[in-house]
C-alpha cells in the first residue's frame, strides 16, 4: 500500500510542470483551489489515473494539496462513521486494514 503511494509521489515529482497556454483566448489560465485539486487528485488515484493525479497535484503547492487531501480524508471518515453508526477511529482503522484498538 505504501509502495503504491511512494510510486505516485515520485511520478508527481518527476512530471514536468504544464506549459502556459498559447494561442487565442484571454491568456488567463483557470485557477484551481486546493479542495478542487485534492478532490481530483484523490479520485484519480482511486481510479489509477496517474496522469490526471499528477495534473491535479501541479495545480497547488504540495503543502496545499496535503492539507486538502487531509481535509477530504477527515470528511470521508466522518461521513462513513455516521453512515455505519461507528466511531471515526473504528472506520479509519477498518479502511486501513488495522485491527480494532
N, C-alpha and C positions, 0 to 999 in steps of 0.2 A: 504494500500500500504506500509506504513512504518512498520506495524506489520510484513509483509512478509519479508521485508529486515532485520528487527531485528532478526527474527527467523533464517534466513540464516546465519547471522553473528554469532549467538550463536552456530549454528551447526558447523561452521568452527572452532570456538574456542574450541569446545568440541571434535572434531575429532582428534584422536591421529596422531602424525607425522608418515609418512611412514618409514618403516624399510629399512636399507641399503640393496642393492641387495646381494643375496647369490648365490652360485653355480658357474657354469662355466662362462667364459667370461672374459672381461678385468677388471671387478670390478668397472669400472667407470660408474656413472650414468650420463645421459644426462642433461646438464644444460639448463634450460629454461630462456628466457629473460622476462622482465616484460611485454612487449607488447603481447607476446605469452600467458603468464599467464592471462593477462587481457582479451584477446580475448576468450580464452577457458572458463574463469570464467563467463563472461557476456553471451556468447552463451549458456552455461549450465544453467545459471539462467533463461534465456528466455525459455528454454526447460524443466524447472522444474527438471533438473538432479542434485539433491543435492550432490550426491556422486562425480560426475565429477567437480562440482563447488568447493567443499571442497578440492579436489585433486589439482586443479589449484591454489587455494589460498595458498597451502603449498609450491608451487614452489619458491615463492619470499617472501620478507618481507611484512608485512601489508602496510607499507608506499609505497613500490614499487608498490604493487597491486593497491593501491588507486590512485597513480599517473597514472598508465596505464589505469585504468578504466576511470579516468577523461579525459585523452587524447583521448580515444576511444569515449567517450560521445561528446567531442568537435568536433571531426572529423565527427561523425554521424550527429550531428545537422547542421554543415556547409554543408554537402552533401545534406541533406534533404532540407535545406533552398535554396540551388541552384536549386535543382530539382523542388521545389514548387514555386520558384521565390518569396520567402518571406524572412523576416529578421531572423537571428538565434534566436533572442529573441522571436519572434512570434512562431517559430517552437518549441522551448523549452517549452514555456508556454502551447502550444497545446498538446504536448506529455505528460505533467504532469497534464493536465486537468484543467489548471488555466485560468481565464478569461484574455482576451487581456487587456493590460495596455494602 
